[in-house]
């Protein structure tokens, strides 16, 4: 959420930053509502002072027997009381409207973020690995013989509908191994604290990370009001909601492997084959809480953590910085990692690592205090480290062989009981 004081002080700069995202100016509407709200608050305070004076004079008029003045003052007290109630109600409604307006405005991009309208404005900043040269035409993950026997979309559709999958045999074991590998790497080498968090959260948690109110249709809500998390960013980030932290505890670096749930609203017709885009999936999420001054350094660190996962698995990838027109709602700067998928002959997103500045912290009222300093909002960052299903796809496609088997990365062998290969029958050997 944005600081209304910053908008008051420099509305032109605020609108100019939003224009980089392709959005029309909003400061005139915001400031008009804010001015009217503040005017009513001041009017209510003035009326309160007048009521207080009249209340004091009522007794004096009664004591001296001035019945006419007594009745006039008593009527004035009642009038001011009603006026104050009306003004406070109107101001409260405008305050809620202003808060809702501010909550629907995306974060402002940093100056260093490249301008652009859509993904075509993104800039590649790093590339690792060389795509493998196959002696045959590689296919997509669900077309590999050994995978097709253990990746069942028909049964999933019977159980739940489209965009679900049932994994079995060796593929299920590889999927499990990937999640454990990611957690071990992040906790043992990257010094992230492992967390186990709920997958059901209240409205406040979704508001805190920016999933509400604007993106309600992207998530699932239960009949009793809980929301299924779209990512553990929601729970991990909100662990500091409402807290006043000591600067000495920062940075706080966390990771969690959870089920994630997304409605995929607006994705009709996209990636309908295979398990690239699912309603339910697993992801190892990374979240950092830090001071604003260290946020960009933490952003580079988190990007490196995600890159290391791909490098240990031997998966070629590239890192891009998203342009202003392609950034997420809460981000002020985002790095996307795109892994090479030979079955599609292209790079596809497997991780987004975003710095949000104090945008989420304002929504959550998450602050810290330095020694002798006043409370300030923390900075928050989040990133995939990685999406397990998409990583599974990359491992299967990059390791596929002509006979329908898959050669598996060495980093996974210890998690597979020493097995190194998925056979064309869907078994591990």
C-alpha positions as CSV (number, residue, x, y, z in Angstrom):
1,X,0.0,0.0,0.0
2,X,1.1,3.6,-0.6
3,X,1.9,6.3,1.9
4,X,-0.8,9.1,1.4
5,X,1.7,11.6,2.7
6,X,4.1,10.8,-0.1
7,X,1.3,11.3,-2.7
8,X,0.4,14.7,-1.1
9,X,4.0,15.8,-1.2
10,X,4.7,14.9,-4.8
11,X,1.6,13.8,-6.8
12,X,3.3,14.3,-10.1
13,X,6.1,11.9,-9.3
14,X,3.6,9.3,-8.1
15,X,1.6,9.5,-11.3
16,X,4.8,9.5,-13.4
17,X,5.8,6.2,-11.7
18,X,2.4,4.7,-12.4
19,X,2.6,5.9,-16.0
20,X,5.7,3.7,-16.4
21,X,3.4,0.8,-15.6
22,X,0.9,2.0,-18.3
23,X,-1.6,3.4,-15.8
24,X,-3.5,6.6,-15.9
25,X,-3.0,9.3,-13.3
26,X,-4.8,8.6,-10.0
27,X,-3.5,11.3,-7.6
28,X,-6.2,13.8,-8.4
29,X,-9.0,11.4,-7.3
30,X,-6.9,10.3,-4.3
31,X,-6.1,13.8,-3.2
32,X,-9.7,15.0,-3.7
33,X,-11.1,12.2,-1.5
34,X,-8.3,12.7,1.1
35,X,-9.0,16.5,1.2
36,X,-12.7,15.9,1.8
37,X,-12.0,13.3,4.4
38,X,-9.6,15.6,6.3
39,X,-12.0,18.5,6.0
40,X,-14.8,16.5,7.7
41,X,-12.4,15.4,10.4
42,X,-11.5,19.0,11.1
43,X,-15.1,20.0,11.0
44,X,-15.9,17.3,13.5
45,X,-13.2,18.5,15.8
46,X,-14.5,22.1,15.6
47,X,-18.0,20.9,16.3
48,X,-16.7,18.9,19.3
49,X,-15.1,22.0,20.7
50,X,-18.3,23.9,20.3
51,X,-20.3,21.1,22.0
52,X,-17.8,21.1,24.9
53,X,-18.2,24.9,25.4
54,X,-21.9,24.7,25.2
55,X,-22.0,21.8,27.7
56,X,-20.0,23.8,30.2
57,X,-22.3,26.8,29.8
58,X,-25.5,24.8,30.2
59,X,-25.0,24.4,33.9
60,X,-24.2,28.1,34.4
61,X,-27.4,29.1,32.6
62,X,-29.4,26.8,34.7
63,X,-27.8,28.0,37.9
64,X,-28.7,31.7,37.2
65,X,-32.2,30.8,36.2
66,X,-31.9,31.8,32.5
67,X,-34.3,29.2,31.2
68,X,-34.2,30.5,27.6
69,X,-30.4,30.4,27.4
70,X,-30.5,27.0,29.1
71,X,-32.9,25.6,26.4
72,X,-30.9,27.2,23.6
73,X,-27.6,25.7,24.8
74,X,-29.1,22.3,25.4
75,X,-30.5,22.3,21.8
76,X,-27.0,23.4,20.6
77,X,-25.4,20.5,22.4
78,X,-27.8,18.0,20.8
79,X,-27.3,19.6,17.4
80,X,-23.5,19.5,17.7
81,X,-23.7,15.9,18.9
82,X,-25.7,14.9,15.8
83,X,-23.4,16.9,13.6
84,X,-20.3,15.2,15.0
85,X,-21.8,11.7,14.6
86,X,-22.7,12.5,10.9
87,X,-19.2,14.0,10.1
88,X,-17.4,11.1,11.8
89,X,-19.5,8.5,9.9
90,X,-18.9,10.3,6.6
91,X,-15.2,10.6,7.3
92,X,-15.0,7.0,8.3
93,X,-16.6,6.0,5.1
94,X,-14.2,8.1,3.1
95,X,-11.3,6.7,5.0
96,X,-12.3,3.2,4.1
97,X,-12.8,4.3,0.4
98,X,-9.4,5.9,0.4
99,X,-7.8,2.8,1.9
100,X,-9.5,0.6,-0.7
101,X,-8.3,2.9,-3.5
102,X,-4.7,2.9,-2.2
103,X,-4.8,-0.9,-1.8
104,X,-5.8,-1.4,-5.5
105,X,-2.8,0.6,-6.8
106,X,0.3,-1.4,-7.7
107,X,3.7,-0.8,-6.3
108,X,5.9,1.8,-7.9
109,X,8.9,0.4,-10.0
110,X,12.4,1.3,-9.1
111,X,14.2,3.7,-11.4
112,X,16.5,1.0,-12.6
113,X,13.6,-1.2,-13.8
114,X,13.5,-1.1,-17.6
115,X,10.4,0.5,-19.2
116,X,8.2,-1.7,-21.4
117,X,4.6,-2.5,-22.2
118,X,4.7,-6.3,-21.9
119,X,7.1,-9.3,-21.8
120,X,8.8,-8.1,-24.9
121,X,10.4,-5.3,-22.9
122,X,12.1,-7.7,-20.5
123,X,15.9,-7.8,-20.5
124,X,18.1,-10.9,-20.2
125,X,20.9,-10.3,-17.6
126,X,22.3,-13.8,-17.2
127,X,22.5,-17.1,-18.9
128,X,23.8,-20.5,-17.6
129,X,24.3,-23.8,-19.3
130,X,24.1,-24.9,-22.9
131,X,20.9,-26.7,-24.1
132,X,21.6,-30.3,-24.8
133,X,21.9,-31.5,-28.4
134,X,19.7,-34.5,-28.9
135,X,20.2,-37.3,-31.4
136,X,16.4,-37.5,-31.8
137,X,13.5,-35.0,-31.6
138,X,12.8,-34.4,-28.0
139,X,9.2,-34.4,-26.8
140,X,7.3,-32.7,-24.1
141,X,7.3,-34.2,-20.6
142,X,3.9,-36.0,-20.8
143,X,4.9,-37.6,-24.1
144,X,8.0,-39.4,-22.8
145,X,7.2,-43.1,-22.5
146,X,8.4,-43.6,-19.0
147,X,6.5,-40.5,-17.8
148,X,3.3,-41.2,-19.6
149,X,2.8,-44.3,-17.6
150,X,3.1,-42.4,-14.3
151,X,1.4,-39.1,-15.1
152,X,-2.3,-39.5,-15.2
153,X,-4.5,-36.6,-16.3
154,X,-7.6,-38.7,-17.0
155,X,-7.9,-40.0,-13.4
156,X,-7.2,-36.5,-12.1
157,X,-10.0,-35.1,-14.3
158,X,-12.4,-37.7,-13.0
159,X,-11.5,-36.7,-9.4
160,X,-11.2,-32.9,-9.8
161,X,-11.6,-31.7,-13.3
162,X,-9.0,-30.1,-15.7
163,X,-5.6,-28.7,-14.6
164,X,-5.0,-31.5,-12.1
165,X,-2.7,-34.5,-12.3
166,X,-2.1,-37.8,-10.5
167,X,1.5,-38.9,-10.2
168,X,2.6,-42.4,-9.5
169,X,5.6,-44.7,-9.5
170,X,9.0,-43.2,-10.3
171,X,7.6,-39.8,-11.3
172,X,6.0,-39.4,-7.9
173,X,9.2,-40.3,-6.2
174,X,11.2,-37.8,-8.4
175,X,8.7,-35.1,-7.5
176,X,9.1,-35.8,-3.8
177,X,12.9,-35.9,-4.2
178,X,13.0,-32.5,-5.8
179,X,11.1,-30.8,-3.0
180,X,13.4,-32.3,-0.4
181,X,16.5,-31.4,-2.4
182,X,15.3,-27.8,-2.6
183,X,14.6,-27.6,1.2
184,X,17.9,-29.1,2.1
185,X,19.8,-26.8,-0.2
186,X,18.1,-23.7,1.1
187,X,18.4,-24.6,4.8
188,X,21.9,-26.2,4.8
189,X,23.7,-24.0,2.4
190,X,21.6,-20.8,1.9
191,X,20.8,-20.5,5.7
192,X,17.1,-20.1,5.3
193,X,14.9,-21.1,8.2
194,X,12.5,-23.9,7.3
195,X,8.9,-23.2,8.2
196,X,5.7,-25.3,8.1
197,X,2.8,-23.0,7.8
198,X,-1.0,-23.4,7.2
199,X,-2.4,-23.4,3.7
200,X,-5.7,-21.8,4.9
201,X,-5.5,-18.2,5.9
202,X,-7.8,-15.3,6.8
203,X,-8.7,-12.2,4.8
204,X,-6.1,-10.2,6.6
205,X,-3.2,-12.3,5.4
206,X,-4.3,-12.1,1.8
207,X,-4.7,-8.3,2.1
208,X,-1.2,-8.1,3.6
209,X,0.5,-9.5,0.6
210,X,-1.7,-7.8,-1.9
211,X,-3.7,-10.8,-3.1
212,X,-6.8,-8.9,-1.9
213,X,-8.9,-7.0,-2.7
214,X,-7.9,-6.8,-6.4
215,X,-7.1,-10.4,-7.2
216,X,-9.8,-12.4,-5.3
217,X,-10.7,-14.3,-8.5
218,X,-7.2,-15.7,-8.7
219,X,-7.6,-17.7,-5.5
220,X,-10.0,-20.1,-3.9
221,X,-12.1,-19.3,-0.8
222,X,-13.8,-21.9,1.4
223,X,-17.4,-21.6,2.4
224,X,-16.4,-20.5,5.9
225,X,-14.2,-17.7,4.7
226,X,-10.7,-19.1,4.7
227,X,-8.5,-18.7,1.6
228,X,-6.3,-21.4,0.1
229,X,-2.9,-19.9,-0.3
230,X,-1.6,-19.3,-3.8
231,X,1.9,-19.5,-2.4
232,X,3.6,-19.6,1.0
233,X,4.6,-16.0,0.4
234,X,1.3,-15.2,2.0
235,X,2.0,-17.1,5.3
236,X,5.7,-16.5,5.5
237,X,5.4,-12.8,4.9
238,X,2.5,-12.4,7.3
239,X,4.4,-14.0,10.2
240,X,5.6,-10.4,11.0
241,X,2.2,-8.7,10.5
242,X,1.6,-6.2,13.2
243,X,5.0,-6.7,14.7
244,X,7.6,-4.1,15.8
245,X,10.9,-5.9,15.3
246,X,14.3,-5.1,16.7
247,X,16.7,-4.3,13.8
248,X,19.1,-6.8,15.3
249,X,16.9,-9.7,14.2
250,X,17.0,-8.7,10.6
251,X,17.3,-10.0,8.0
252,X,14.8,-12.9,8.6
253,X,15.2,-15.5,5.8
254,X,12.6,-18.2,5.6
255,X,11.6,-21.1,3.3
256,X,8.6,-23.4,3.1
257,X,7.6,-26.3,0.9
258,X,3.8,-26.2,0.6
259,X,0.8,-27.0,-1.6
260,X,-0.3,-24.0,-3.5
261,X,-3.7,-23.3,-5.1
262,X,-4.6,-21.0,-8.0
263,X,-7.7,-20.6,-10.0
264,X,-5.7,-19.7,-13.1
265,X,-8.3,-17.1,-13.9
266,X,-7.7,-15.6,-17.4
267,X,-5.5,-18.6,-18.5
268,X,-8.2,-20.3,-20.6
269,X,-6.5,-22.0,-23.6
270,X,-3.0,-21.5,-22.2
271,X,-0.8,-24.6,-21.5
272,X,-3.7,-27.0,-21.5
273,X,-1.5,-30.0,-22.1
274,X,0.7,-31.5,-19.4
275,X,1.3,-30.2,-15.9
276,X,2.9,-26.8,-16.6
277,X,-0.1,-24.8,-15.4
278,X,-2.1,-26.5,-12.6
279,X,-4.7,-25.5,-10.0
280,X,-2.8,-27.3,-7.3
281,X,1.0,-27.6,-7.1
282,X,4.0,-27.6,-4.8
283,X,6.5,-24.9,-4.4
284,X,9.5,-24.2,-2.2
285,X,9.0,-20.5,-1.4
286,X,11.6,-18.1,-0.1
287,X,10.8,-14.9,1.9
288,X,13.1,-12.3,3.4
289,X,12.2,-9.6,5.8
290,X,14.9,-6.9,6.0
291,X,15.6,-3.2,6.3
292,X,14.9,-1.1,3.1
293,X,18.6,-0.2,2.8
294,X,19.5,-3.9,2.3
295,X,16.6,-5.0,0.1
296,X,18.4,-4.8,-3.2
297,X,21.3,-6.8,-1.9
298,X,18.9,-9.4,-0.5
299,X,17.2,-9.5,-3.9
300,X,20.4,-10.5,-5.6
301,X,21.0,-13.1,-2.9
302,X,17.6,-14.7,-3.3
303,X,18.0,-14.7,-7.0
304,X,21.3,-16.6,-6.6
305,X,19.6,-19.1,-4.3
306,X,17.1,-19.9,-6.9
307,X,19.7,-20.1,-9.6
308,X,21.8,-22.5,-7.6
309,X,18.9,-25.0,-7.6
310,X,18.9,-25.1,-11.4
311,X,22.7,-25.3,-11.6
312,X,22.9,-28.2,-9.2
313,X,20.3,-30.0,-11.3
314,X,22.3,-29.2,-14.5
315,X,19.3,-27.4,-16.1
316,X,20.1,-24.6,-18.5
317,X,18.4,-21.3,-17.7
318,X,18.4,-17.6,-18.2
319,X,17.6,-14.7,-15.8
320,X,15.7,-11.7,-16.9
321,X,14.7,-8.5,-15.3
322,X,11.0,-7.7,-15.9
323,X,10.1,-4.4,-17.4
324,X,7.5,-2.1,-15.9
325,X,4.7,-3.5,-17.9
326,X,5.3,-7.1,-16.9
327,X,5.9,-6.8,-13.2
328,X,3.6,-8.2,-10.6
329,X,1.3,-6.0,-8.6
330,X,3.3,-5.9,-5.4
331,X,6.8,-5.8,-6.9
332,X,9.2,-2.8,-7.3
333,X,11.7,-5.0,-9.1
334,X,11.5,-8.6,-10.3
335,X,13.9,-11.2,-11.7
336,X,12.4,-14.1,-13.5
337,X,14.3,-17.4,-14.0
338,X,13.4,-19.3,-17.2
339,X,14.5,-22.9,-17.6
340,X,15.1,-24.5,-20.9
341,X,12.4,-27.0,-22.0
342,X,13.6,-29.0,-25.0
343,X,10.2,-30.4,-25.7
344,X,8.9,-26.9,-26.3
345,X,12.3,-25.6,-27.7
346,X,12.1,-22.6,-25.5
347,X,12.7,-21.1,-22.1
348,X,9.8,-21.1,-19.6
349,X,9.4,-19.3,-16.3
350,X,10.2,-21.4,-13.3
351,X,10.9,-18.7,-10.6
352,X,10.1,-15.1,-9.9
353,X,12.1,-13.3,-7.3
354,X,10.7,-9.9,-6.3
355,X,11.6,-7.0,-4.0
356,X,8.5,-5.3,-2.7
357,X,10.1,-2.5,-0.6
358,X,7.7,-1.4,2.1
359,X,4.6,-2.0,0.0
360,X,3.5,-5.1,1.8
361,X,4.8,-3.9,5.2
362,X,2.4,-0.9,5.1
363,X,-0.5,-3.2,4.4
364,X,0.5,-5.5,7.3
365,X,1.8,-2.8,9.6
366,X,5.1,-4.6,10.0
367,X,7.8,-2.4,11.4
368,X,11.3,-2.4,12.9
369,X,13.2,-0.1,15.2
370,X,16.9,0.6,15.1
371,X,18.8,1.5,18.2
372,X,17.6,4.9,19.3
373,X,15.5,5.3,16.2
374,X,11.8,5.6,15.5
375,X,9.8,2.7,14.1
376,X,10.0,2.2,10.3
377,X,8.4,-0.2,7.9
378,X,10.4,-3.3,7.0
379,X,11.1,-4.4,3.4
380,X,9.8,-7.7,2.2
381,X,11.0,-10.0,-0.6
382,X,9.7,-13.2,-2.0
383,X,10.7,-15.8,-4.6
384,X,10.3,-19.3,-5.8
385,X,13.0,-21.6,-5.0
386,X,11.5,-23.4,-7.0
387,X,8.2,-24.5,-8.4
388,X,8.5,-28.3,-7.9
389,X,6.2,-29.3,-10.8
390,X,7.9,-27.1,-13.3
391,X,11.3,-28.3,-12.1
392,X,10.0,-31.9,-12.5
393,X,9.1,-31.0,-16.1
394,X,12.5,-29.6,-16.8
395,X,14.3,-32.6,-15.3
396,X,12.3,-35.0,-17.3
397,X,12.5,-33.2,-20.6
398,X,16.2,-32.4,-20.4
399,X,17.1,-36.0,-19.3
400,X,14.9,-37.8,-21.8
401,X,16.5,-40.6,-23.9
402,X,15.4,-42.0,-27.3
403,X,14.1,-45.2,-25.7
404,X,11.6,-43.3,-23.5
405,X,13.7,-43.5,-20.4
406,X,15.1,-40.5,-18.4
407,X,18.6,-40.0,-17.1
408,X,18.3,-38.2,-13.7
409,X,20.6,-35.4,-12.3
410,X,23.3,-36.5,-9.9
411,X,22.0,-34.1,-7.2
412,X,18.8,-36.2,-6.9
413,X,20.5,-39.6,-6.6
414,X,20.8,-39.6,-2.8
415,X,17.1,-38.7,-2.6
416,X,16.2,-41.6,-4.8
417,X,18.0,-44.3,-2.9
418,X,20.9,-44.2,-5.4
419,X,18.7,-44.7,-8.4
420,X,19.8,-42.8,-11.5
421,X,17.2,-43.5,-14.2
422,X,13.5,-43.6,-14.9
423,X,12.8,-46.5,-17.2
424,X,10.5,-46.5,-20.2
425,X,8.1,-48.4,-17.9
426,X,8.0,-45.6,-15.4
427,X,10.2,-47.3,-12.8
428,X,13.3,-46.1,-11.0
429,X,16.6,-48.1,-11.4
